């Protein structure tokens, strides 16, 4: 079993509270719009990080973080990208692959809207952790923690921070 910390859309903002929330995690995943190498460096001080770049990320982050990450965690096929859409409205760029070869867990950011939604058509769980940074229209900053046990996703927690 692996405990995962998930965030997106930090836009260069670092909150010291991330340390305590992510320290029990086996891995930390960032779904893009990181905004600063300092954010990645701080996350890496807590534990192993997997991250994709987002549309606001510049050259240094784009050279370090791919646009898409697809991998296995335990027995679960995971796909992380920044702009991916959601069930019923997947982004055009991911549509061919997601319908041809759907993962078990599809993670994206970009919208700043927290969403955890099962797609019964593709039999996958979609997660958008919302925005952990301060830039944007969102009222609450959010991060997520969950466990992967074989193919099962369990113990999902949403952690909210004021503006």
C-alpha positions as CSV (number, residue, x, y, z in Angstrom):
1,X,0.0,0.0,0.0
2,X,1.2,3.5,-0.9
3,X,0.1,6.8,0.5
4,X,0.0,9.6,-2.0
5,X,-0.1,13.4,-1.6
6,X,-1.6,15.2,-4.6
7,X,-1.6,18.9,-5.5
8,X,-1.9,21.2,-8.5
9,X,-1.8,24.8,-9.5
10,X,0.6,26.1,-6.9
11,X,1.7,28.9,-9.3
12,X,4.9,29.3,-7.3
13,X,3.2,29.5,-3.9
14,X,4.7,27.5,-1.1
15,X,2.7,26.8,2.2
16,X,4.8,25.4,5.1
17,X,1.7,23.4,6.0
18,X,2.4,21.1,3.0
19,X,5.3,19.7,5.0
20,X,3.1,18.2,7.7
21,X,0.4,17.0,5.4
22,X,2.7,15.4,2.9
23,X,5.4,14.0,5.3
24,X,3.5,10.7,5.9
25,X,3.2,10.1,2.2
26,X,5.2,7.7,0.2
27,X,5.1,9.9,-2.9
28,X,3.9,13.4,-3.8
29,X,2.3,14.1,-7.2
30,X,2.0,17.6,-8.7
31,X,-0.5,18.0,-11.6
32,X,1.1,21.1,-13.1
33,X,1.3,24.9,-13.0
34,X,4.0,24.5,-10.5
35,X,5.3,28.0,-11.2
36,X,8.7,27.8,-9.5
37,X,11.5,25.3,-9.2
38,X,11.5,26.2,-5.4
39,X,8.1,24.5,-5.1
40,X,9.5,21.3,-6.6
41,X,12.6,21.5,-4.5
42,X,10.6,21.9,-1.3
43,X,8.4,19.0,-2.2
44,X,11.5,16.8,-2.9
45,X,12.7,17.6,0.6
46,X,9.6,15.9,1.9
47,X,9.7,12.8,-0.3
48,X,9.8,11.4,-3.8
49,X,7.9,13.6,-6.3
50,X,6.3,12.9,-9.7
51,X,5.2,16.1,-11.5
52,X,4.0,17.3,-14.9
53,X,4.4,20.8,-16.2
54,X,1.4,23.0,-16.8
55,X,0.6,25.8,-19.2
56,X,2.2,28.6,-17.0
57,X,5.4,26.7,-16.4
58,X,8.5,28.0,-18.1
59,X,11.5,26.3,-19.7
60,X,13.3,25.1,-16.5
61,X,10.2,23.2,-15.2
62,X,9.3,22.0,-18.7
63,X,12.8,20.4,-19.0
64,X,12.4,18.7,-15.6
65,X,8.7,17.7,-15.8
66,X,7.0,16.1,-18.8
67,X,3.6,17.1,-20.1
68,X,2.1,13.6,-19.4
69,X,3.2,10.9,-16.9
70,X,1.8,7.4,-17.2
71,X,3.0,4.8,-14.8
72,X,1.9,1.9,-12.6
73,X,1.6,2.4,-8.8
74,X,1.0,-0.9,-7.1
75,X,-1.4,-2.6,-9.6
76,X,-3.0,0.7,-10.8
77,X,-2.5,2.3,-14.1
78,X,-2.1,6.1,-13.4
79,X,-2.0,9.0,-15.9
80,X,-1.2,12.5,-14.7
81,X,-1.5,15.6,-17.0
82,X,-2.3,19.2,-16.5
83,X,-5.0,19.9,-19.0
84,X,-7.1,16.7,-19.2
85,X,-10.8,17.7,-18.7
86,X,-13.1,15.4,-16.9
87,X,-15.6,12.6,-17.5
88,X,-18.0,13.6,-20.3
89,X,-15.7,16.5,-21.3
90,X,-12.1,15.2,-21.8
91,X,-9.7,17.6,-23.4
92,X,-9.2,17.0,-27.2
93,X,-5.5,16.1,-26.7
94,X,-6.2,13.2,-24.3
95,X,-9.4,12.0,-25.9
96,X,-7.9,9.5,-28.4
97,X,-5.7,7.8,-25.8
98,X,-8.1,7.8,-22.9
99,X,-10.8,6.1,-25.0
100,X,-8.4,3.6,-26.6
101,X,-6.5,2.8,-23.4
102,X,-8.1,4.2,-20.3
103,X,-6.1,4.3,-17.0
104,X,-7.5,3.3,-13.7
105,X,-6.8,6.7,-12.3
106,X,-6.7,9.9,-14.4
107,X,-5.4,13.1,-12.6
108,X,-5.3,16.6,-14.0
109,X,-5.3,20.2,-12.7
110,X,-5.8,23.4,-14.6
111,X,-9.4,24.3,-13.7
112,X,-8.7,25.1,-10.0
113,X,-11.9,23.2,-9.4
114,X,-11.7,20.3,-6.9
115,X,-13.3,17.2,-8.5
116,X,-13.3,13.5,-7.7
117,X,-15.5,11.7,-10.1
118,X,-15.9,8.1,-11.3
119,X,-16.3,7.6,-15.0
120,X,-18.5,4.5,-15.4
121,X,-18.1,4.4,-19.2
122,X,-14.3,4.2,-19.0
123,X,-14.2,2.6,-15.5
124,X,-11.7,5.1,-14.2
125,X,-11.5,7.5,-11.3
126,X,-10.8,11.1,-12.2
127,X,-9.2,13.4,-9.7
128,X,-8.5,17.1,-9.9
129,X,-7.1,18.3,-6.6
130,X,-8.2,21.9,-7.1
131,X,-5.6,24.6,-6.6
132,X,-3.0,24.7,-3.8
133,X,-1.7,28.2,-4.7
134,X,-3.2,31.6,-4.2
135,X,-3.5,32.7,-7.9
136,X,-7.0,32.3,-9.4
137,X,-10.7,32.6,-8.6
138,X,-10.9,29.8,-6.1
139,X,-12.0,30.6,-2.5
140,X,-10.3,27.6,-0.8
141,X,-6.9,26.1,-1.5
142,X,-7.0,22.3,-1.6
143,X,-4.7,19.3,-1.6
144,X,-5.6,15.6,-1.5
145,X,-4.2,12.5,0.2
146,X,-5.2,8.9,-0.6
147,X,-3.9,5.4,-0.5
148,X,-3.4,3.0,-3.4
149,X,-3.7,-0.7,-2.4
150,X,-3.3,-3.0,-5.3
151,X,-5.8,-1.6,-7.8
152,X,-7.9,0.0,-5.1
153,X,-8.0,3.7,-4.2
154,X,-9.0,4.3,-0.6
155,X,-8.9,6.7,2.4
156,X,-9.2,9.8,0.2
157,X,-9.0,13.0,2.1
158,X,-9.5,16.5,0.9
159,X,-7.5,19.1,2.9
160,X,-8.7,22.7,2.7
161,X,-6.8,25.9,3.4
162,X,-8.3,29.4,3.6
163,X,-7.5,31.7,0.6
